[in-house]
C-alpha cells in the first residue's frame, strides 16, 4: 500500500505484501512517509480485500487515538480513510471502530479539530451512530451530544445535515432525550425531523413521540412546531415513516389541549389512508388516534364519514379496522347520534353476512354496543339485524356468539322487539349470556351499595389512596 503504482488487479499475495509494507512504515517510518502511505491507502480503499481492512482499521484508529493536541495532516488522512470505511456499513469493520475508548477519542478530537479533519470525523461518527445502535450510548457518555449540539449552533453548510442525522440517531437513547430537554435544545430535534434522509427524519419523529409522553416536553414540542413537522411526515413520508409520524402525533394529541390543533392540521384524511394501508401497525395507530380525536364531536363526525366510506370498499383489513373504531366510538355518548346519522348501521348489518370472520367479529361488537340505545335498536331491527344475530348464536366463534347474545338480550328487554326473539330464548348461547349479564348487574349493584355505605374518612384511610 505504500509504494504500488500499478492500476492492474492485484493478487492476494501482492495485497499481503502491500499491507506488510504499510504496517512497517507506520511502525518505524517518518511522519512524511506515514502520511504518503496513508494517502496511498485512501486511493486503494475500494479494492483492498476485507481481511486486510480488518487489520488496517486498528492502525488507522491508533493514528487518531494517539493525538494529544490539534490533529495534523496524518490524522486528517487517517480520519478520511476511517470515514470511507465506516460508510461501507460492514459489521466486522464497524465493530473495530465502535469501542468506547475509541469513540471517546473521536469525540475529543472532533471538538478540538477543524477544517477537513473535523468534517471527516463528523461523517465517521455519523456512519457509526447510523449503523451501530450500541455506539450511541458510548458517544453520549463521552460528551458527544454536547459536541454535536455546539457544532449545530455554528454550521449551516453541508456538515449540518450529517450533524442533524447524528442527533436523530442519538435521540433514540433515553438519556439523550432527557439531556436535550435539560439543555433546552428540542428545536434541533424538530429540525432533524424536517431535513436529511427519510430514515433519519423517521428516527427524529420516533424520538419526538417518545418525548411527547412527558407532559412538560410535550408542551414545549407543540410550542416549537412539532405538530406541523409531524403532519408533513405523515403526509409525505414513506410507508414506515408515516406510521412513526402518525404514532407520534397520536401521542401528542392524547392530551385534551392538543386534540383540536392536531385535527385542525387536516390529519383525519391522512389517518384514514393509514387505515387503508398495507401496514398492520399503521392500521393499529390509525385506530388508536381516531379514538382519541373522536373525543371532540366535530372530529367524530368527520371520522365516521371516512369509516363509512371504508366499510363500503373492498379492503377487508381496512373494513375490520373501521368497524373496530366504530365499536369504540359507539361507547362515546356524543357519538351515538353521529353514528346513527352517518348511515353506518345498515352497512354494519350487511357486513354481518360477510364470510370474513374478523370483519364479522368487529361489526358484531359495534352492533352489540349500539343495541344499548333505543333509537339504534329500531334502526338495527329495520335493517334486518335480528335474524342475523339469532343465526350467529350458532357460530363456532365464541366472540361472535357473545356479541350476538349481548345484542339480543338488549332487544329482548325492549317491548317493541321482545316478540321477535322467541327463537333465541331456548338457545344455549343466549341463555349463557343472559346468566352472565345477570351476575354482572348484581355485582355492579353490590359495588354501588358498598360504596354508599363507606364514609369519606373510610375511603381516605385505605392504603391505596395514601
TALINWO-V356007 format. One record per residue. N is the residue number from 1. RES is the residue in one small letter. PSI is psi as a letter, one per 20 degrees, with the letter a starting at -180 (NA if undefined). OMEGA is omega in degrees with one decimal (* if undefined). D_FIRST is the distance of its C-alpha to the first C-alpha in Angstrom with 1 decimal. Layout:
# TALINWO-V356007
N:RES:PSI:OMEGA:D_FIRST
N:RES:PSI:OMEGA:D_FIRST
This chain:
# TALINWO-V356007
1:x:i:-176.1:0.0
2:x:h:-169.6:3.8
3:x:i:-173.7:5.9
4:x:p:-179.5:6.0
5:x:i:-176.5:9.1
6:x:q:177.2:11.0
7:x:j:179.7:12.3
8:x:q:179.8:13.8
9:x:q:-178.8:13.3
10:x:q:176.5:11.2
11:x:r:-178.3:13.1
12:x:g:178.1:12.8
13:x:h:179.4:12.5
14:x:g:177.0:9.6
15:x:g:179.0:7.7
16:x:g:178.1:9.2
17:x:g:179.7:8.2
18:x:g:179.0:4.4
19:x:g:-179.5:5.9
20:x:h:177.1:8.4
21:x:g:179.5:6.7
22:x:g:179.7:5.6
23:x:g:-178.9:9.1
24:x:g:179.1:10.7
25:x:g:-178.4:9.9
26:x:h:-177.0:11.3
27:x:h:-171.5:14.2
28:x:i:-177.5:15.3
29:x:r:175.9:13.8
30:x:r:179.2:15.9
31:x:h:179.5:15.9
32:x:g:178.7:14.9
33:x:h:178.1:11.7
34:x:g:-179.5:11.0
35:x:g:-179.8:11.9
36:x:g:-179.6:9.8
37:x:h:-178.6:6.5
38:x:h:175.4:8.1
39:x:g:177.1:9.4
40:x:g:176.6:6.3
41:x:g:-178.8:5.6
42:x:h:-178.8:9.3
43:x:i:-177.1:9.4
44:x:i:-170.0:7.7
45:x:h:-177.9:9.8
46:x:i:-176.0:12.6
47:x:i:-175.8:11.1
48:x:p:177.3:9.2
49:x:q:-173.6:11.9
50:x:h:-177.4:14.2
51:x:h:178.0:14.4
52:x:h:174.1:10.8
53:x:h:178.8:11.6
54:x:h:177.3:14.6
55:x:h:-174.5:12.9
56:x:h:-176.9:10.7
57:x:g:178.9:13.8
58:x:h:178.1:15.8
59:x:g:-180.0:13.3
60:x:g:177.6:13.5
61:x:g:179.3:17.2
62:x:h:178.8:17.6
63:x:h:-179.4:16.4
64:x:g:-178.2:19.2
65:x:h:-176.9:21.8
66:x:j:-177.0:21.9
67:x:p:178.4:23.2
68:x:i:178.2:26.9
69:x:a:-178.5:27.7
70:x:p:-179.0:26.6
71:x:q:179.9:22.8
72:x:a:-178.0:21.0
73:x:h:-179.6:18.1
74:x:g:179.3:15.5
75:x:h:177.0:17.4
76:x:g:179.4:17.8
77:x:g:178.0:14.1
78:x:g:178.7:13.9
79:x:h:178.3:17.1
80:x:g:179.2:15.9
81:x:g:-179.4:13.0
82:x:h:176.0:15.8
83:x:g:179.5:18.2
84:x:g:-178.4:16.3
85:x:g:-179.9:15.8
86:x:h:-177.2:19.5
87:x:i:175.0:20.8
88:x:i:-179.0:19.6
89:x:l:177.0:22.6
90:x:o:-175.3:21.2
91:x:h:-178.4:23.6
92:x:g:-179.4:21.3
93:x:g:-179.2:18.7
94:x:h:178.7:21.6
95:x:h:179.9:23.3
96:x:h:-179.7:20.6
97:x:h:-173.2:21.1
98:x:l:174.4:24.9
99:x:p:-175.8:25.9
100:x:g:-177.9:28.9
101:x:h:178.9:27.6
102:x:g:-179.6:24.3
103:x:h:176.7:26.3
104:x:g:177.4:28.7
105:x:g:178.9:26.0
106:x:g:-179.6:24.8
107:x:g:-179.3:28.5
108:x:g:-178.1:29.2
109:x:h:177.8:26.3
110:x:g:-179.4:27.2
111:x:h:-175.6:30.7
112:x:h:-169.9:29.6
113:x:r:176.3:27.0
114:x:a:175.8:27.6
115:x:b:-174.4:26.2
116:x:h:179.4:22.9
117:x:g:178.8:21.7
118:x:g:178.3:25.0
119:x:g:179.3:24.7
120:x:g:-179.3:21.3
121:x:h:175.4:22.8
122:x:g:-179.2:25.9
123:x:h:177.8:24.1
124:x:g:178.2:22.1
125:x:h:176.1:25.5
126:x:g:179.7:27.1
127:x:h:-179.0:24.8
128:x:g:-177.0:25.5
129:x:h:178.9:29.3
130:x:g:-171.2:29.4
131:x:i:-176.2:27.9
132:x:o:-175.7:28.8
133:x:g:-176.8:32.4
134:x:h:-177.1:32.3
135:x:h:-175.0:30.0
136:x:h:179.0:32.9
137:x:g:-179.1:35.0
138:x:g:-179.1:32.4
139:x:g:178.4:31.6
140:x:g:-178.3:35.4
141:x:i:177.8:36.1
142:x:j:-179.9:33.6
143:x:j:-176.4:35.5
144:x:h:-179.6:33.2
145:x:g:-179.7:36.3
146:x:h:178.7:37.7
147:x:g:179.8:34.5
148:x:g:-179.5:34.3
149:x:g:-180.0:38.0
150:x:h:178.5:37.8
151:x:h:178.5:35.0
152:x:h:176.3:37.1
153:x:i:-175.4:39.9
154:x:h:-167.2:37.7
155:x:p:174.3:35.6
156:x:j:-178.6:37.0
157:x:a:-175.7:34.0
158:x:h:178.6:31.4
159:x:h:-175.8:30.3
160:x:h:179.9:33.8
161:x:g:-179.8:33.2
162:x:h:178.5:30.2
163:x:g:178.2:32.4
164:x:g:179.2:35.3
165:x:h:173.5:33.5
166:x:g:179.2:32.1
167:x:g:-179.2:35.8
168:x:h:177.7:37.1
169:x:g:178.7:34.9
170:x:h:-174.2:35.8
171:x:i:174.3:39.5
172:x:i:174.2:39.7
173:x:p:-174.8:39.9
174:x:g:-178.9:43.5
175:x:h:177.3:42.9
176:x:g:179.5:41.0
177:x:g:177.6:44.0
178:x:g:-179.3:46.4
179:x:h:178.6:44.3
180:x:h:176.5:44.3
181:x:g:-178.4:48.1
182:x:h:179.5:48.5
183:x:i:-177.5:46.3
184:x:k:-174.4:48.3
185:x:k:179.7:45.2
186:x:h:178.5:46.2
187:x:h:178.9:46.2
188:x:h:178.8:42.4
189:x:h:175.6:42.4
190:x:h:176.2:44.9
191:x:h:179.2:42.7
192:x:h:177.3:39.8
193:x:i:-178.5:42.1
194:x:h:-170.3:42.6
195:x:q:177.4:39.2
196:x:a:179.4:35.7
197:x:q:179.9:34.9
198:x:h:177.4:37.8
199:x:g:178.9:36.1
200:x:g:179.9:35.9
201:x:h:176.7:39.5
202:x:g:177.1:40.7
203:x:g:179.5:39.3
204:x:g:178.3:41.1
205:x:h:177.7:44.2
206:x:g:178.6:44.0
207:x:h:178.1:43.8
208:x:h:177.2:46.7
209:x:g:178.6:48.7
210:x:h:177.0:48.1
211:x:h:-177.4:49.1
212:x:i:177.2:52.2
213:x:h:-177.2:53.7
214:x:p:-172.6:54.3
215:x:g:-176.5:57.4
216:x:g:-179.9:56.3
217:x:h:-179.4:52.9
218:x:g:179.0:54.4
219:x:g:179.8:56.8
220:x:g:-179.5:54.0
221:x:g:179.6:51.9
222:x:g:179.6:54.9
223:x:h:-178.1:55.7
224:x:i:177.1:52.1
225:x:k:-179.5:52.2
226:x:h:-175.3:50.7
227:x:g:179.3:53.3
228:x:h:178.2:52.5
229:x:g:179.9:48.7
230:x:h:177.1:49.2
231:x:g:178.6:51.7
232:x:g:178.3:49.2
233:x:h:178.2:46.7
234:x:h:-178.4:49.5
235:x:h:-169.0:50.4
236:x:i:-179.0:47.1
237:x:r:172.9:44.5
238:x:a:-170.1:43.2
239:x:g:-178.2:45.2
240:x:h:178.8:43.6
241:x:h:177.7:43.6
242:x:h:179.3:47.3
243:x:g:-178.4:48.1
244:x:g:179.3:46.3
245:x:g:178.0:47.9
246:x:h:178.5:51.2
247:x:g:179.2:51.2
248:x:g:177.5:50.3
249:x:h:178.7:53.2
250:x:h:178.2:55.4
251:x:g:179.8:54.7
252:x:h:-177.2:55.6
253:x:i:-177.6:58.7
254:x:i:173.1:60.0
255:x:p:-172.6:61.6
256:x:h:-177.5:64.9
257:x:i:-172.7:64.1
258:x:j:177.3:61.2
259:x:g:-177.0:62.7
260:x:g:-179.1:64.3
261:x:h:177.0:61.3
262:x:g:179.7:59.0
263:x:h:-179.4:61.6
264:x:i:176.5:62.3
265:x:j:175.4:58.7
266:x:k:-173.2:59.5
267:x:i:-173.4:57.6
268:x:g:175.2:60.3
269:x:h:179.5:59.5
270:x:g:177.4:55.8
271:x:h:175.2:56.6
272:x:h:176.7:58.8
273:x:h:176.5:55.9
274:x:h:178.7:53.9
275:x:h:178.7:56.8
276:x:i:-170.5:56.6
277:x:r:-175.6:52.9
278:x:i:-174.5:51.0
279:x:o:177.1:49.7
280:x:g:179.3:52.0
281:x:h:177.8:50.7
282:x:g:177.7:51.4
283:x:h:178.8:55.0
284:x:g:178.1:55.4
285:x:g:-178.9:54.3
286:x:g:177.8:56.6
287:x:g:-177.0:59.5
288:x:g:-176.9:59.1
289:x:h:176.7:58.8
290:x:g:-179.9:61.8
291:x:h:176.7:63.8
292:x:g:-176.5:62.9
293:x:h:-177.3:63.6
294:x:i:174.3:66.8
295:x:h:174.3:68.4
296:x:p:-173.1:69.4
297:x:h:-179.5:72.0
298:x:h:176.4:70.8
299:x:h:-179.3:67.4
300:x:h:178.9:69.1
301:x:g:-178.4:70.9
302:x:g:179.8:67.7
303:x:g:-178.4:65.8
304:x:h:177.3:68.7
305:x:g:178.1:68.8
306:x:h:-179.3:65.2
307:x:g:179.1:65.8
308:x:g:178.0:68.9
309:x:g:-179.5:66.9
310:x:h:180.0:64.2
311:x:h:-178.4:66.9
312:x:j:179.9:68.1
313:x:a:-173.7:64.7
314:x:j:-176.7:63.2
315:x:o:-174.7:60.3
316:x:g:-179.4:61.5
317:x:g:179.6:58.9
318:x:h:177.8:59.8
319:x:g:180.0:63.5
320:x:g:179.7:63.2
321:x:g:179.4:61.3
322:x:g:177.8:63.9
323:x:h:179.0:66.8
324:x:g:177.6:65.2
325:x:g:178.2:65.1
326:x:h:176.2:68.7
327:x:g:178.6:69.6
328:x:g:-176.4:68.3
329:x:h:-179.8:69.8
330:x:i:174.2:73.2
331:x:i:177.3:73.4
332:x:p:-175.1:73.2
333:x:g:-176.2:76.8
334:x:i:-177.5:76.1
335:x:i:-177.4:74.2
336:x:g:179.9:77.1
337:x:h:179.3:78.8
338:x:g:-179.3:75.5
339:x:g:179.9:74.7
340:x:g:-177.1:78.4
341:x:i:-175.5:78.4
342:x:i:-174.8:75.1
343:x:j:-176.9:76.5
344:x:h:-170.5:74.0
345:x:g:177.8:76.7
346:x:h:178.9:77.8
347:x:g:178.5:74.1
348:x:g:179.6:73.5
349:x:g:178.1:76.5
350:x:h:-179.5:75.4
351:x:i:175.7:72.0
352:x:h:-176.5:73.9
353:x:i:179.5:74.5
354:x:q:-179.5:70.9
355:x:h:-177.1:69.3
356:x:o:-174.5:66.2
357:x:h:-179.4:66.9
358:x:g:178.0:64.5
359:x:g:-177.0:66.2
360:x:h:178.8:69.6
361:x:g:-179.8:68.8
362:x:g:179.8:67.6
363:x:g:-179.3:70.5
364:x:h:175.9:73.1
365:x:g:178.0:71.8
366:x:g:179.8:72.3
367:x:h:177.7:75.7
368:x:g:179.4:76.7
369:x:g:-179.8:75.9
370:x:h:-175.7:77.8
371:x:i:177.0:80.8
372:x:i:-175.1:81.7
373:x:p:-171.5:83.0
374:x:g:-177.3:86.3
375:x:h:-179.7:85.4
376:x:h:176.2:82.2
377:x:g:179.5:84.2
378:x:g:179.2:86.5
379:x:g:178.4:83.6
380:x:g:-179.6:82.0
381:x:g:-179.5:85.3
382:x:h:179.8:86.0
383:x:i:176.7:82.5
384:x:k:-176.1:83.4
385:x:h:-171.0:81.4
386:x:g:178.1:84.1
387:x:h:178.4:84.2
388:x:g:-179.0:80.4
389:x:h:177.7:80.3
390:x:g:178.2:83.0
391:x:h:-179.4:81.1
392:x:i:177.3:77.9
393:x:i:179.0:79.9
394:x:i:-174.9:79.4
395:x:q:-179.8:75.7
396:x:i:178.5:73.4
397:x:p:179.7:71.2
398:x:h:-179.2:72.5
399:x:g:177.4:71.1
400:x:g:179.7:72.9
401:x:g:-179.1:76.1
402:x:g:-179.7:75.9
403:x:g:178.3:75.3
404:x:g:179.8:78.1
405:x:g:178.3:80.4
406:x:g:179.3:79.7
407:x:g:-175.0:80.5
408:x:h:175.7:83.7
409:x:g:176.6:85.0
410:x:h:175.8:84.8
411:x:h:-176.7:86.6
412:x:h:180.0:89.2
413:x:i:177.4:90.1
414:x:o:-178.0:90.8
415:x:h:-178.0:94.4
416:x:h:-174.3:93.4
417:x:i:-173.5:91.2
418:x:g:-174.2:92.5
419:x:i:-177.4:94.7
420:x:j:-174.4:91.8
421:x:j:-175.7:90.0
422:x:h:-179.7:92.6
423:x:h:-174.9:90.3
424:x:h:-170.1:87.6
425:x:h:-176.8:89.8
426:x:i:-175.9:90.1
427:x:p:-175.9:86.4
428:x:g:-177.6:84.5
429:x:h:178.7:81.5
430:x:g:-178.8:83.8
431:x:h:179.1:85.8
432:x:g:178.5:82.7
433:x:h:179.1:81.4
434:x:g:178.6:84.9
435:x:g:-179.6:85.1
436:x:g:-178.9:81.7
437:x:h:176.6:82.7
438:x:g:179.9:85.9
439:x:g:179.9:84.1
440:x:g:-179.4:81.5
441:x:h:178.3:84.4
442:x:g:178.6:86.3
443:x:h:178.3:83.3
444:x:g:180.0:82.8
445:x:h:178.3:86.5
446:x:g:178.8:86.3
447:x:g:179.5:83.3
448:x:g:179.5:85.2
449:x:g:-179.6:88.3
450:x:g:-180.0:86.4
451:x:h:179.6:84.7
452:x:h:-177.5:88.0
453:x:i:-179.8:89.5
454:x:p:176.9:86.8
455:x:r:177.1:87.3
456:x:h:179.9:84.6
457:x:g:178.1:84.8
458:x:h:-179.8:84.1
459:x:g:-176.3:81.1
460:x:i:178.3:79.5
461:x:i:-178.6:80.1
462:x:p:-177.6:78.0
463:x:h:-179.4:74.7
464:x:h:-175.1:72.7
465:x:j:-177.5:73.8
466:x:NA:*:73.1
